[in-house]
Amino acid sequence: MTGHFATLAASGSLALTALGSASLSISRFGVFRQPPRAAGHLPVAPADALALRLVARRTWSFFEQFVTAEDNMLPPDNFQEDPRPVIAHRTSPTNLGLYLLSVVAAHDFGWLGTLEALERLEATFASMKKLERYRGHYYNWYDTTDLRALDPRYISSVDSGNLAGHLIALQLAPACADSARSDGAHRVLDVGRFLPR
């Protein structure tokens, strides 16, 4: 490079170096850094809290109504209201994980007692043990009425990751940790058997 372009390149390089040094100093010495707020202490406006609670209750109502013995205690993918009511008798790893966490949330909100929560978790885990897997991974879709993997059979890394994250969150949930101290609950909380090996 010669002339004007060399001067611009050198100026740009110098500016980037200065900016990089400044950002390192800021991060190293804590300039502008504040400790994160503790969970559970974030301000939520009363109207927002009510709206969120209503969404949570409607979500739990779906699972409460549609996760039944007919579907092997597995959550159906969806419920169509119009033009006529139809339940989609299929589920995915993501649906499974969301349902398991919803059970814990329903317990935490007081909509579900401890015994019923544990019974629901155990029944869903019992059905999950029956689902065919490929190298430890759940297929992406299962029929909830007969537990067969649906064609075309494939593994979704997104759904597998979602389920793994949900199972870890489930095991760390305060309600589950408290239940683990009671007799027999440890078998419900042994979520590692549902992760690929």
Secondary structure, DSSP 4 states (H G I P E B T S, - for coil): --HHHHHHHHHHHHHHHHHHHHHHHHHHHTTT--PPPPTT-----HHHHHHHHHHHHHHHHHHHHH--GGGTT---S-EE-SSS-EE--EE-HHHHHHHHHHHHHHHHHTSS-HHHHHHHHHHHHHHHHHS-EETTEEPS-EETTT-PBPSSP---HHHHHHHHHHHHHHHH-HHHHHHHTSTTTHHHH-GGGGS--
